[in-house]
Amino acid sequence: MFSRLVFGLGLLSATALVHPALAADARTLQIFVSKDKQSLAVYDGTEVVATSKVSTGKDGHTTPSGIFSVLEKQKYHESNLYSAAPMPFMQRLTWSGIALHESNSVPRYPASHGCVRMPGAFAKMLYGMTDLSVPVIISDGELVPRPIDHPTLFRPDTPTPMQLLSDVELRPSMPDSPEKPVQVAMNDTAAMPMPAVPPIAAPEPEPPSEPISMLVTRRTLRETVIDIQVLLNQLGFSAGDADGLLGPSTVQAIKAFKTLRPTEFAADRSLVSDTLLREVYAAAGKGEPPNGVIMVRQAFKPLFEAPVTIADPGLALGTHFFTLHAVDENAGTADWLGITLENNLSRETMKRLGITNQESSIITGKPIARSLSRITIPDETRRKIDALIAPGSTLTISDTGLGTETGQGTDFITITRS
């Protein structure tokens, strides 16, 4: 369901700019909304293919900034929150009520109740361009996607080269003496007539893979509890299902584990703590526990998650978003595009996450390369993801976890300013 578009030029409004080549080709899209400029730009790779003025949320109903995707589309929709107000060509960004939609009032200043209003002709055209899951990035300032090449980013597995003449016995090409003829391995079709072989039909091209969405973030209490449950079960403590919830079975298993280690937990009064995690990992022979996690979704549904390690955890990772624009399976290469969003962490959030330095919101210098270089992904996890990526796949890096808007029927939604 990655963003593909095939459309004609008859729907253009005075606010739109569309590249004529797009009339015949399918492309991978991203939508960027700038609240400062009250503008919307549609990108295919690094190229702007359509633009429009917009009106975002006014004071008291500010449109949130962050990373979204199209979750639902309806040609005609009525607001559930504001007296059934009409919202034609609605493209939903959150289940709590934020969307892109047509409006008769787009004054190019904040005027909505939180949605992004667009002129009628452009809203209709954009509706025809997008599929579900197309990324939508809303920010205060204008953002432009840039090509990113970094070893931490995923790329397809390079196919193993085919061995030529694998069933032919090779002979030396130089004779033992000048009088001896040279023997070479070859197919002598004249000496050995070949039976007639019917022509082999060309294989049907495989349909493109469904893109995946990924989130790399710091581990929260949920991931910590899941790890503890899994390992305590392996150690025979019957911690129940690995659901991240502190139910009776999990609590009883934790207390039983601590009872066997009174010295280690003499000064630890918390049920779940870093000490508990380290001791459970050590008892299971797993070494140091990871401090990060990568989560993977496909078609708005969770696929799997795996631990990662984040170096210098006291330094904020920042908020970064990457889209896979193109893949060359034969060469094993992938063309990633990336942006950095402003990172707004409150003092309470920084304290909770153990962050001591935001480094000027991580928007200066080379923030993407620095953050990517601090993330270590296990080889097994990397191979699994390399086999899944397809054009339109996305990766978000964030300090703040899943976020309240991420849930059933969504990609990973990251709010940077509410």
N, C-alpha and C positions, 0 to 999 in steps of 0.2 A: 504493500500500500504506500510505497514511497511516492513522492509527489511527481506525477507525470502530467504533461500537458500537450494537447494537440488542439489548436484552436485557430479560427480564422481571424481576419482583421476587421470584420464588420461590426464588432461590438465596442470598438474603442471610443472613449470619451475624450474630451479636451484635456483631461487630467492625466491621461495614460500615455506611456511610451512603451512600445512593444517592438522587439527585434523581429524583422520579417522572417528570419530563418526558423523561428519557432512555429511557423504555420505548418511545417512538415515534419518536425522532429519532436520526439519525446525527450523531456529534460527533467533534471532533478532540481527542485525549487526550495528556496527559503524566503520567508516573509519577515521584513524588518519594519517596525513601527517606532518612530522617533517622537517622543512626547514634546521635546523642546521645539522641534520644527513642525509638529502636527502633520507629519507626512508618513507615507507608507511606500516601501520599495520592495519589489519582487526581484530576487536574484536567481539566476541560473549559473551556478558556479560563482565566478567573480564578476559576472556581467549583469547589469541592471536591465531587466526586460519589461518592467511595468512600474509606474509610479502613480501616486494619487495624494491629494490632500485628505486629511482625516480630522475628526474631532474625538478626543479622548475624554476621560472623566474629569468633571469639574471639582472644585473644592468640596470636600465632604464626601465625594464619590470617586476618588482618584483611581484611575486605571492602574492596577499593579504592574510593576516592572518585573521582568524575568523571562524564563524560557518555557514556552508552551508548545502545543501542537494542536492541530484541528482534530477534535474528538467526535464531532457530529456535524452534519450538514442538513439544513432544511430550507427549501425554497421559500416557504412562508412559515414564520414562527411568531407567536405572541408571547410577550414577556410574562413569566410567572411571578415577577416581583413588582412590576410597575403597571398595574391596571390594564393588563393584556395589551400593552403598547405593541404595535406591529414592528416586526424585525425581519423584513424580507431578506432573502439570500443570507441567512444566518449561518455562520461557521463558529461552532462552540469551541472555546479555549479552556474553560474550567466548568465543572459541574456545579459550581457555586454561583454561576451567572455571568461570567465574562465571555464576550463573543465579538466577532467581526460581523457587521451587518450593514445593510442599506439604510439610509436616512434621507429625509427631505431637508434636514437642517445640518449642514456641515460647514460651519463658519470658519474653520481652520483655527479655532482656539478651543480649549477644553469646555465642553458643553454637555456631555453625556452623563449618565448615572454609573459609569464604569466601563461600558463597552467601547469599542472602537467603531465610530460611525464612518461610513464611506458614501460617496455620491452613488446614485442609482446605477448608472451605466457601468461604472467601474466595479461596483459590488457584484453585479451580474456576471461581468467578465471574469473576475477573480474566482467566483463560485465555479465557473466552468473550467478553470485552470487547475484547481487543486483536488487532491484526493485526501482521504483521512490520513492523519499523522504528519502532514507537511509541517515543518517547524515554523513557529511564529515567535520572534524575539521582540519583546517590548522593552525599550530602554529610555532613559531620560535624554541622552545624547545620541547622535547618529552613529551607527556601527556599520562596518564594512567587512565582509568575510575575506580572509587572506589565506593563500595556500600555506599549509603547515606540513613539514617533513620532520618526523622525530621517531626514533626507534621504539618509543613506548606505544605509539599508535599501531593499530592492527593492520595486517595486510594478508592477502590470501596465500595459502600454501603454494609454493612453487612446485609444479608437477615434476615427477622424476623423469629425466630424459630417457627415451626409449633406446634400448640397446640394439644396435644394428647387427644383422647377420649373427644373431645369438646362437643359432643352431648349425652354423657352418664351421667345420674344422679349419682353422687358419694355418697356412703354410708359410715358410720363410720366403721372403721376396728376393733374397740374394742367393745365387747358387753356391754350392760347396766348391765348385770348380768352374772355370770359364766354359768347359765343354758341356756342362749339364744345363738343360733348359730350365727356365724359371717356371715354377708352379704357382698359380694364383687361385684363390677361391672365387668362383663365379657361377652364375646360372647359365648353362649352355643350352639355350632353348632350341638351337638347331639340332644338337645331338640327342636331346631328350624331349620329344614332343610333349607338351603340357595338355592335360584334358581341358575341355571347354568348361569355363566357370561362368555361371550366370552373373550379370552385373550386380554389385552390391548397392542397395539403395542408400542414399545419404541419410545419416541419422537425423531424427527430428531434433531441432534445437530445444534445449531445456528451457522451461520458463524461468524468468528471473526469480531469484530467491526473495522471500519476504525480508525486508530489512529489519534489523534489530535496533533497539535503543538501550543504551548503557549508562550507568551512573557510577562514578567512583567518588566515594565520600568517606568520612570518618565513621568508625563503628559507633553505634549507639547502644543503649542498654538492651535493645531487642536482639541485636547481633551477638552481644556478649552472652546473653541468657541462652540463645540457641546453641552457641558453642559449648557452654557449660552443660546443657542438657545432653547434647550428643556425646560428649566425653564422659560424663558421669554414667550414662547408659553403658558405654563401652567398658567402664570400670566396674560395672555390676551394681550401681546404686539405684536403678529404677527411677529415673527422673521424669518419666512420662514422655509424651510427644515433644519433638523439638519444634515448638511453636513460638518461642520467645516470650511466653507468658509465665509468670511466677505462680503457677497453680500449686495445690497441696502436695502433689507428688514431687514437683521440683524443689519446693521449700524443704520437704522432709529429706530429700536426697542431699541437698546442700548441707543441712544441719548434721546429717550422718557423716558426711565427708569431713566436716570441720571437727567433729568429735574425735576422730582418729588422729587429728593433728593439733592438739591443744596449744603447743608452743607457737606454731606459725600464726594462729589466730587469737592469741591472748589479748592483743591490743586492737583487734579488728571487730568493731561492733556492728558493721553493716552486713546485711544479708548477702548482697552482691558487691564486690569490690575488685580493684585491680589485684589485690593479694589473692583473692579466691581464684581469679582467672589464671594467674601465674601458677598457683599451686596445682590447679586441675590440669593445666597444660603439662606441667612437669611430671605429674603422676601418670599421665597418658603417654609420656615420652615424646611430646610434640614440640619441645623447645620453647622459644619465646612466642607469646601470642601476638597475632597481627593487630595493627591498630586501624586498618582500613578495610573496606569491602567494595567489591564490584558487583553490581546487580544488573541483570539482563532481562529485558522484556521483548516480546514479539507479538504484534497484533494486539497491543494493549494488555497482554497477559504476562505474568512473571514466568520466566524460563528457569533460571537458576541464579544463585549468587555464590561468590567465593571470596576468601580473604585476600587482601593485598596489604603491602607494607608501605607506609608513608614516612619518609625520612624527615627529620626536623619537625616533629609534630607540634612544637610550640609556635611555628610560623604558619600563618594562614595559607591555604592552598589557593584561595581566590575562587572566582566563578568563571569557568571557561566552557565553551560549547563548540563541538566539532561535528561536521557533517561529511560523510563519505560521498564525494561527488562522482567518482568513477573508479572502476576496478579493472585491472588487466590480469586475468587468471593465469595466462601463459607466462607472463613476466614476473608474476608475484608481486605486483605493485598496486598501491592504492593512493588516490588523490584526495587528501583530506583538506578541508577548509576550516578555519578556526576564528573565534572571536573571544574577547575578554570583556565581561560585564563588570560594572562597578560592584565592589564587595562591601556591603553594608552590614557589619556585625556589631550588635550591641555589646556593651560591657558584660551583661549577664550571659549572652551567648558565648562570648570569648572565654569567660570563666568556666562555663559548663563544658566547653570543648577543650579546655586546657591550652588555649591560644594566647600567647603573650605578645604577638607582634602581627599586625595586619599589613605592615610594610606599605603604607600609603595606599591602602585598598588594592594592592597588587595590580595596578594599572599602568605602571611605568616600566621602562626598560624592556626586558624580554620575559614577561610574566608567564606566557604559555610554556616556553621551553623550560623555565625554572620549575614550574609545577609538574610538568610531565617527567622531568628528570628525577623528581623526588618519589615517584610511584614505581614500586616493583611488583610485577604481576607474575605469579608462578607459571612455569613453562606449560604445565598441563592445562591450566585455565586459558593461557594465551592460545594454545593449539585449538582448544574447543571453540574459542571466539573467532579465530582466524578462519575456521571452516564455516562460520555462520554469516560473516559480514557480506553485505550486498550494497549496491548504490542506494543511497537514502538512509543508511544506517547512521546513528548519531551517538555521540558520547558527551556526557556532561560531567564536569569535575566541580564539586562543591564541598564546602566545609559543613553544610547544615543538614545533611541527611535527606530522607525522602521528602519531607515537607508535607504540610497538611492537605494540599490539593492533589497530591499523588495518591491514587487509589484504584479501585476497580474501574476498568474501562478508560485508563489514561496511559500515556507514556510518562516519563519522569518529568514532573513539573517543578521548576525551581523558582521561587519568588525571591527577588533581590531587593525589592522595595514594595511594601504593601500599601 
